[in-house]
Each structure stands twice: as structure tokens, then as C-alpha cells.
Amino acid sequence: MIMKKKSKKQMDRFRKELDFYASEGIPLWLNGMPSTPKEIEKAHKDAEDVTYMRDYVRDSSGRLTRLEFDSVKDI
């Protein structure tokens, strides 16, 4: 899933979603580095010519083990 610029309401929901994953012990990563909901939210707000692709990393049982956000250049 590629993330585009969001409205304030969408960003509030996005932050709540990130906080939920963090509270469930799901590690959050941003551009290959461990991150926090605050850092990921800020990166999305500050993005100008970049969007973020979301990747749900699962183990062999299908359980979510990590949520990654990687920047990709807008064309």
C-alpha cells in the first residue's frame, strides 16, 4: 500500500493506528530503521515528493511481526 498526503482527520486516524500497533508490541520501522509512531507520523506530514509504501511483515504462521514504511519517490 502506498501512502499519499493525508488530511488532518486521516492523520489522526493514522496516528491512532500506529499507536495501536506499538501498544500491541508490533515493531514499527521507517526506511529500514526501528521507529516510533511519532517519527513515522512526522515523516508522513513532512513528505513533499515522497510517498510511503507500507509492508506488513509476517512470520511463517502468518502473525504480524513488524510494520515497515519505506519511502518511494513520487513520479
HURALIN-V857397 format. One record per run of one state. SS is the DSSP state (@ for helix, = for strand, . for the rest). FROM is the first residue (numbers start at 1). TO is the last residue. If there is no record, write none. Layout:
{{SS & FROM & TO} {SS & FROM & TO}}
This chain:
{{. & 1 & 1} {= & 2 & 3} {. & 4 & 7} {@ & 8 & 23} {. & 24 & 26} {= & 27 & 30} {. & 31 & 32} {= & 33 & 35} {. & 36 & 36} {@ & 37 & 46} {. & 47 & 49} {= & 50 & 58} {. & 59 & 63} {= & 64 & 73} {. & 74 & 75}}
